[in-house]
Amino acid sequence: MLKLILAMLIFGTIGIFRKMIPLSSAQLAFFRGAIGSVSLVLLVSVRRRRILGRITRKKLFMLITSGAMIGVNWILLFEAYNYTTVSVATLCYYMAPTFVVVLSAVLFREPMSLRNGLCVITALLGMVLISGVAESGLPGVNELRGIIFGLAAACLYAAVVLENKRIQGAPAYDKTILQLASAALVLVPYLAVTDGVTGIAWTPQVIILLLFVGIVHTGLSYVLYFGSIEGVRTQTLALFSYIDPVTALILSALLLHEKMTMLGILGACMILGAAIVSERK
């Protein structure tokens, strides 16, 4: 469980870094996957451990497919950050746990207790309070674009989570390397017809931030995440995923000076409380 919580805390800071990196969404997503996968390959090589030793052809296909979905998911999420605030984009993105909870009950026959159901509803209401919709009303055109991109990213995120729940027995490092490499590769043709990789101002700050996002936010965090989900019920996984948007909300208020109201603070408390109550025996 500690791995899952740590992964969610790291994921919650990605929006801050995205605001500081002057690359397009496709460029950032490509470098994120490429740097993340290469750093993990180097780590595994140093440890003299064989890569892809226990991956069957069926699992290989599933990992490549889910990796491609991760790549598209990153583009949609980064575009959401471009059009709206970190907190609102993260709110839309984290509709995904709700999708996961509902679909897991159907696909994996996981029974939902009354307590877990109430916790999901509480967390969802908390996300609504965080969004500020109750205070600011309907969004403008750009804001609406960000919301649509965020919800589309949420659909792919839910699909990736459910796909990884089906891939049992594969080592976390192998799963992560394959998926991150696939995410980077699927972005190559998209980059070729859109932004490419030319014209990037390679300042020391950009290089350091990209390396940090690739190694920490991608390589390390996905190893922690994929290494923790096999032994965790899907409903628990979905609820603890809300740690990410709470982290994003707090950091965006402190570092980016995005507005955080009393209702937003109440929503954050509701989300964290729901995650804690759902896991109490």
N, C-alpha and C positions, 0 to 999 in steps of 0.2 A: 504493500500500500504506500510505503514511503516513496518508492520509485515513481508511482503514479502522481503523487502530490508534487514531487520535485519537478516532474515533466510539465505539469500544468502551470506551476509557477514560472518556469522558463518560457513556455508558450505565451504567457500573459504579458511578456515584455517585448514581443516581436513588433507590435505596433509602434512603439517608441522608436525602435531602430529603423523601421521603415520610413518614418517621417524624416530621419536624418540622412538617408542614403539617396542621392540624386540620380537614381536609375529608374527606368521604366519598370512596370510590374513584371513583364516577361523577362527582362534582363536579370532582375533581382531573383526571380524564381529559378531561372536557369543556374545562376551562380550558387544559389543556396543548395540545390540538389547536387551539383558537380563537386563543390567543396566538401559538402557533408559526406558524400560517398567516398571520395578520395581519401579524406582524413580517416575514415573508418577502415578502409583497405590498408592504409599504412599502419594503423594501430594493430589490426589483426596480424599483419605480416611481422611486426616487431615481436608480437607474442608467439610467433611461429605456430599459428593455428591454421588449419586447412579451412578455406572458404567454400561454402556450398557443399559441404560433405554429406549432409543429410537432407538435401532438397530433391524431392521427386519431380518428375516432369509436370505433374498436375499442380503441385505447389509452386513450381517455377512459373507456370503460366498465370496462376492466381496472383503471385507477387508482382509480376511485370504489369498485369492489368491494374492492380490497385496502385502501383507506383505511378502509372500514367494518370490515374485519377488524382493523385496527390499533386502532380505538376499543374494540372488545369485548376485544381482547387486553390493553389497558391496564387495563380494569376488573378482569379476572381476575388480572393480575399484582399490582395494588395490594391486592386482597383477599387474595392470598397473603401479602403483607407484613404485613397486619393479623393474620393467624392464626398466623404462624410467624416465625422469625428471618429477617433479610435474607439470610444465607448459605444457609439451607436453601431458601428461596423461590427464590433465584437458581439454586441447584443444579437444582431441578426445571424451572425455566424454560429452562435451558440443556441440557436433553435435546433441545431443538429442533435444534441443529447435527447431532446424530446422525441425527435424522429426515431432515434436509436431505441429508446425505451419501448415505444409502441411497436416497432417492427420486430424487436427481439422477442416480445411476447408471442408473436405470430411465427417467426422463423425458427427460434430456438426453444420454443415452448417453456420459456421462463415465466413462472407464475408471478403476478404482481400483487403484493400484499396491500392492504388498505393503507398502511403506514407509508410504504414506498410511493404509492400513488399520490397521497397527500403531500409528500416531500417533493415530488416532481412538480405538482401544481404550485406549491409554495415557491420553489426555485424559479419557475416560469413567471410568476407574478413579480418576484424580485427583479427579474430581468426587465420587465415592463417599467418598473419604477426607476431602474438605472437609466433606461433610454431617455427619460425626460419627456416622453410623449404626452403624459398626463398634464404637463405644465406648458409645453411649447406648442402643442397642437400638431396639425398635419405638416409633413415635410415639404420643402421646395423641390424643384426639378432635380438639381444636383444631388440633394439629399436622398431623393427617391432612387436615383441611379445607384448610389452607394448601398441603399437598403436592398435593392434587387440583386446587386453583385454579392452582397453578404449572404442573402438567402440561397442563392445558387451555389455558393461555396459551401453552405451548410448541408445541402443535399449530397454533394460529393463527399464531404467529411463523414456523414452518416454511412454512406456506402463503403468507404474505406474501413471504418470501424467494424462494420458487420462482416466485411470480407476477411479482415484479419482475425476475427473470432473463429472463422472457419478453417484457418490455417494453423493447425495444431502440430506441435513437436518440432517446428523449425527454430533453430537458435536465433536469438534476438539480433545479433550482429549480422547474420546472413540475411535475415528478413529486411533489416534496415538498409544494408548496402544495395540489395537488389531493387528495393522500392525507390530509394533516392536516385540511383543511377537511371532507373526507368523514368522517373519524374524529369530528370535533366534531359534525357534523350528525346522525350516526347515534345519538349519545348524547342528543340533545334529547328525543325521546319517552320514552326510558328515565328521564331526569331528571324529566320531567313527572309520571310515575306513582310515583316513589320519593322522592328527597331534594329535588328542586328546587334553586334557588339562593338561597332565602331562609334567614334565620337564620344566615348566615355572619358570623363576627366579623372584620370587615375591619380588622385591626390593621396597622400599617406592616410588621411582620415577615411577616405572611401575604402581603401585596401584593408585597413584595420577593422572597420565596421563589417565589411563583407566576410572577412575571415571569421570574425566573432559569430556572425549570423550563421555561416556555413558550419562551423565546428560545434558551437554551443547550442544555438537555437535549432539546429537541424540534426547533425550527427549524434551528439550526446543526448539531446532531448528525445529523439525518436527511438534510440536504443532503450532508454528508460521506459518510454511509453509502450513500445512493442514487447519489451521484456516483462511488463507488469500485467498486460491485459488477459493473458491466457488463464490465470488463476482468479480472475475477478469477474463477478456476475455483470452482465451487460448493463443492468439498471444501476448498479453501483458505479460502474465506469462512467455512465452518463451523468450521474449526479456530481461526482467528483470533478468532472470536466468543467463545471461552473466555477471552479477556483480560478481558471484562466481569465474569464471576463472580469471577475472581481479584482484581480491583480491589475488588469489593463485599466480598469476604472480608476483605481487609486493612483497608479503611476501617471496616467494621463492628466489627472488633476494636479499632481505634485510637480511634474516635469514639463508638461505642455500647457499647463494652466487652463485646461478645459474645465468647464463649470461642473462642480459636484454639489448637488443640493442635499438637503436633509432627506428627501425622498430617495435619492440615490444611495445615501448611506444606509437607510432602512432596507432598501432592496439588497444591498451587499450583505447585510446581516441576515436577511431571510435566506439568501442563497447558501451562505456558509452554514447557517443553522440547519437547513434542510439536508445538506451533505453529512453533517455530524449525526443528526438524529437517525438518518437512514441506515447508518452503520452501527448504531448502538444495539447490543444484543439484548 
